[in-house]
Amino acid sequence: MHVSEFDYHLPESSIAQEPLADRAASRMLVVHRREGRWEDRAFRDFSGYLRQGDCLALNDSRVFPARLLGRRTGIHSLPLGKHNPKRWQNLSGEVEVLLLRPISADAGTWSALVHPGRKMRTGERIRFGDLEAEIVARGEFGERTVRFLFDGDVYEKLNVIGHVPLPPYIKRPDAPADRERYQTVFARQPGSVAAPTAGLHFTPAILDACRAAGADIAYVTLHVGLGTFQPLHADVVEEATLHSERFTITEENMARLRSAARRVCVGTTSVRSLESAWRGQCDETDIFIYPGFNFQATDALLTNFHLPRSSLLMLVCAFAGRDLVLAAYRHAVETGYRFYSYGDCMLIV
């Protein structure tokens, strides 16, 4: 399969730039995969599609302020040409760092994306207010290893100086309201650089309605990182790979999931967690789900609308069929659904 087979046209005006004032006010496109049809509903109807013995799988990972804005510091020697009389050049300038995952126990060293990455050399330092960091290694696709020159609680410091890492298709700076709105109401475990967006629609009242419908609730924790949102670096689907992401499911939650009559995954991150756990994986997963995948743990899926040619769209196509999903996406575009992180949702049953 080619990545181009998972493309569709989306007008820029369809991309939600702001969340709705009411989390539960989103539209919900319900896709009946075995019948090959869909219906337009509202997310408030979600609990009506649940039944006794169901178990919702919710990702309780919490987004942390992973986007840092700083400046390069120091003066560095450069091998300049003979026609340039200067022997030294000031490399100070604006730098944006997106922290991806800690790679040291004290969270002092991180894998990160740095922009402008090509100009940042090993040994260079960046200052974010009163916090300083150093580039200690370079990786592929703009990744860098960044070490903070700080002995205190890094997460506490990030909560002060960091910005909410809104996706690049949201064409505005993050606002104070995003710190709460770009989180699910059940977020508990800090570690994600993007929200598990299907969960953004839930309110405490909706969760109560799900329980009243006879559904149990289990939590998984998958910290969303580069593996979820980075574009695929291959033209052929089968040749692409994903970065690994950290996930955990406690024994108590696993017992609830295994005993369920039907497992309803809320978000692609929950799917990846369950399908990895059912295959004996723990702690880390790089599972790549595309058409032809044999689902072992997922019976229904609530998900937002995903970018063209993305691994997440391929996962949805694997679950419901490429032709049906892309036809439903075309319907969603034509009828004014709001797309992506702050947009509407799709329930696949």
C-alpha positions in Angstrom: 0.0 0.0 0.0 1.1 3.5 -0.7 0.7 6.4 1.8 -1.0 8.4 -0.9 -3.9 5.9 -0.7 -4.9 7.5 2.6 -5.3 11.0 1.3 -8.3 13.3 1.3 -9.1 16.9 0.6 -9.7 19.1 3.6 -10.4 22.9 3.4 -8.4 24.9 5.9 -11.7 26.4 7.1 -12.7 22.9 8.4 -9.8 22.8 11.0 -11.0 23.8 14.4 -8.9 26.6 15.8 -10.7 26.9 19.2 -12.5 24.4 21.4 -16.2 24.6 21.9 -17.3 26.3 25.2 -19.1 23.1 26.1 -16.9 19.9 25.8 -19.9 17.7 25.2 -21.4 19.9 22.4 -19.4 18.3 19.6 -21.0 16.5 16.7 -20.5 12.8 16.4 -20.5 10.8 13.2 -21.5 7.3 14.0 -20.1 4.7 11.5 -21.6 1.2 11.5 -18.8 -0.7 9.9 -20.5 -4.0 9.3 -23.5 -2.3 7.7 -21.4 0.1 5.7 -23.4 3.2 6.7 -23.2 6.2 9.0 -25.5 8.6 10.8 -25.1 12.2 12.1 -25.5 12.5 15.8 -24.3 14.6 18.8 -21.7 13.5 21.3 -24.3 13.8 24.0 -25.8 10.6 22.5 -22.7 8.6 23.1 -23.9 6.7 26.1 -26.9 5.5 24.1 -24.5 3.4 22.1 -23.2 1.6 25.2 -24.7 -1.5 26.8 -24.4 -3.6 29.9 -21.0 -5.3 30.1 -19.1 -2.7 28.0 -15.8 -1.2 29.2 -14.5 2.1 28.1 -10.7 2.4 27.8 -9.7 5.9 28.6 -6.1 7.3 28.4 -5.4 9.3 31.5 -2.1 10.8 30.3 -1.8 14.5 31.0 -0.3 17.0 28.7 2.6 19.0 30.2 3.9 22.4 28.9 6.4 20.9 26.6 6.9 23.8 24.2 9.8 26.1 25.2 10.7 29.4 23.6 14.3 30.6 24.2 17.4 32.1 22.7 20.8 30.7 21.8 23.6 31.9 23.9 27.4 32.2 23.5 29.8 33.1 20.7 31.2 30.3 18.6 34.2 30.0 16.2 33.2 29.3 12.6 35.4 28.2 9.6 34.6 31.2 7.4 35.8 31.8 3.8 38.8 33.9 2.9 36.6 36.7 1.6 34.9 37.1 5.0 37.2 39.1 7.4 35.4 38.0 10.5 36.8 35.1 12.5 33.9 34.9 15.0 30.1 35.0 14.6 27.5 35.5 17.2 25.0 32.6 17.1 22.4 34.1 19.4 18.8 33.9 18.0 15.3 32.6 18.8 14.9 28.8 19.3 11.8 26.7 19.9 12.1 23.4 21.7 9.4 20.7 21.9 10.3 18.2 24.6 9.3 14.7 23.7 10.3 12.3 26.5 12.7 12.3 29.4 15.7 9.9 29.0 17.1 10.3 32.5 15.5 9.3 35.7 15.6 12.9 37.1 14.0 14.3 33.9 17.1 16.4 33.4 17.8 15.1 30.0 15.3 14.9 27.2 14.7 13.8 23.6 13.4 16.9 21.9 12.6 18.6 18.6 14.5 21.8 18.0 13.8 24.6 15.6 15.9 25.7 13.8 17.4 22.3 14.2 20.0 22.2 11.5 21.8 25.2 12.9 22.0 23.9 16.4 25.3 22.1 17.1 26.2 19.8 19.9 27.5 21.9 22.8 25.3 24.9 22.1 23.2 26.3 24.9 19.7 27.8 25.0 18.3 30.0 27.7 14.6 30.0 28.6 14.3 32.9 31.0 16.3 31.7 34.0 16.5 28.1 32.8 19.4 27.0 30.6 19.8 23.9 28.5 22.6 22.4 26.4 22.4 20.3 23.2 24.3 17.1 24.0 23.5 14.9 21.0 21.9 15.0 17.5 19.5 12.5 16.0 17.4 12.0 12.9 14.6 14.2 11.6 15.5 17.2 13.8 15.6 15.3 17.1 18.2 16.5 19.6 19.1 15.4 23.1 18.8 18.3 25.5 20.2 18.5 29.0 18.9 21.1 31.5 21.5 22.8 33.6 19.2 22.8 36.6 19.2 20.8 39.8 15.6 21.3 40.9 12.3 19.8 39.8 12.2 20.2 36.0 8.5 19.5 35.7 7.7 22.3 38.3 9.9 24.7 36.3 8.2 23.7 33.0 4.8 24.5 34.5 6.1 28.1 35.0 7.9 28.8 31.7 6.5 26.2 29.3 3.7 26.6 26.7 0.9 24.3 25.9 2.1 22.3 22.8 -0.8 23.0 20.5 -0.5 21.3 17.1 0.9 23.3 14.3 -2.4 23.3 12.4 -3.8 25.5 15.2 -2.7 28.9 13.8 -2.6 30.9 17.0 -0.5 31.1 20.2 -1.5 29.0 23.1 -3.7 30.8 25.6 -4.1 30.4 29.4 -7.4 28.6 28.8 -5.6 25.9 26.8 -3.9 24.6 29.9 -7.2 23.2 31.1 -9.1 22.8 27.8 -6.3 20.8 26.1 -6.6 18.2 28.8 -9.2 15.5 29.4 -11.2 15.8 32.6 -9.7 12.5 33.7 -6.0 13.4 32.9 -3.8 12.3 35.8 -0.3 11.2 34.7 1.9 14.0 33.2 3.9 13.0 30.2 2.2 13.7 26.9 3.1 16.3 24.3 -0.3 16.1 22.7 -3.7 15.4 24.1 -5.5 12.1 23.6 -8.1 14.2 21.8 -11.0 11.8 21.6 -11.2 12.1 25.4 -11.6 15.9 25.3 -15.4 15.6 24.6 -16.1 13.9 28.0 -17.5 15.7 31.0 -18.2 14.2 34.5 -21.8 14.1 33.6 -21.2 12.2 30.4 -19.0 9.7 32.3 -21.8 9.2 34.8 -24.2 8.6 31.9 -21.9 5.9 30.6 -21.8 4.2 33.9 -25.6 4.4 34.1 -25.8 2.7 30.7 -24.0 -0.3 32.3 -20.5 0.4 31.1 -17.4 0.0 33.3 -14.4 2.4 32.9 -10.7 1.3 32.8 -7.7 3.6 32.4 -4.6 3.1 30.4 -1.7 5.5 30.3 0.0 6.1 27.0 2.2 9.2 26.9 1.7 10.8 23.4 5.0 11.5 21.8 6.7 11.6 18.4 5.3 8.2 17.4 1.7 9.5 17.3 2.0 12.7 15.4 5.2 12.7 13.3 4.6 12.3 9.5 5.6 9.0 8.0 9.0 9.0 6.4 8.2 6.5 3.7 6.1 6.3 0.5 5.1 2.6 1.1 3.1 2.0 4.2 4.7 -1.4 5.0 8.1 0.2 5.0 7.3 2.9 7.5 8.0 2.7 11.2 6.9 4.6 14.3 8.8 5.9 17.3 8.1 4.0 20.5 5.9 5.5 23.2 5.6 4.7 26.9 2.4 3.0 28.1 1.2 1.2 31.2 -2.0 -0.6 32.2 -2.4 -1.7 35.8 -3.4 -5.2 36.7 -6.7 -3.9 38.1 -7.5 -2.1 34.8 -6.4 -5.0 32.7 -8.7 -7.3 34.6 -11.6 -4.9 33.9 -10.7 -4.9 30.2 -10.3 -8.6 29.9 -13.7 -9.4 31.5 -15.6 -6.9 29.4 -18.2 -8.1 26.9 -17.1 -5.3 24.6 -14.1 -3.0 24.8 -14.8 0.6 23.6 -11.5 2.4 23.0 -11.6 6.1 23.4 -8.9 7.3 21.1 -6.2 5.7 19.0 -3.8 5.8 21.9 -6.1 3.5 23.8 -6.2 1.2 20.8 -2.5 1.1 20.6 -2.2 0.4 24.3 -4.7 -2.5 24.3 -3.5 -4.1 21.1 0.1 -3.9 22.4 -0.8 -5.4 25.8 -2.8 -8.2 24.2 0.4 -9.1 22.3 2.4 -9.2 25.5 4.1 -5.9 25.2 4.6 -3.7 28.2 6.2 -0.3 29.0 7.0 0.6 25.4 5.1 0.2 22.1 6.0 1.0 18.5 3.0 -0.8 17.1 2.0 0.4 13.7 -1.6 -0.4 12.8 -2.7 -0.3 9.2 -5.2 -2.2 7.0 -4.7 -5.9 7.3 -4.1 -5.7 11.1 -5.7 -8.4 13.2 -7.5 -6.6 16.1 -7.5 -8.7 19.3 -8.8 -6.2 21.9 -10.8 -3.4 20.2 -14.5 -3.8 19.6 -15.6 -0.2 19.1 -13.7 3.1 18.7 -14.4 6.7 19.5 -11.9 9.0 17.7 -11.4 12.5 16.3 -10.8 13.1 12.6 -7.2 12.7 11.6 -4.7 14.3 9.2 -4.4 12.9 5.6 -1.7 10.3 5.1 -1.2 9.9 8.9 -0.6 6.7 10.8 -3.7 7.5 12.9 -5.9 7.6 9.8 -4.4 4.3 8.8 -5.4 2.8 12.1 -9.0 4.0 11.7 -9.0 2.6 8.2 -7.7 -0.7 9.5 -10.6 -0.9 12.0 -13.5 0.1 9.7 -12.2 -0.3 6.1 -10.4 2.3 4.0 -13.2 2.9 1.5 -15.9 3.3 4.2 -13.7 5.6 6.4 -12.7 7.9 3.5 -16.3 8.1 2.3 -17.4 9.1 5.8 -14.6 11.7 5.9 -15.9 13.2 2.6 -19.3 13.3 4.2 -17.9 15.0 7.3 -16.2 17.7 5.1 -19.2 18.3 3.0 -21.5 18.7 6.1 -19.3 21.0 8.1 -17.8 18.8 10.8 -14.9 20.4 12.6 -11.6 18.5 12.2 -8.6 17.6 14.3 -7.7 18.2 18.0 -10.4 20.7 19.0 -12.9 19.3 16.4 -15.8 16.8 16.3 -15.6 13.0 16.7 -16.4 9.7 15.0 -17.8 6.6 16.8 -17.1 3.4 15.0 -19.3 0.4 16.1 
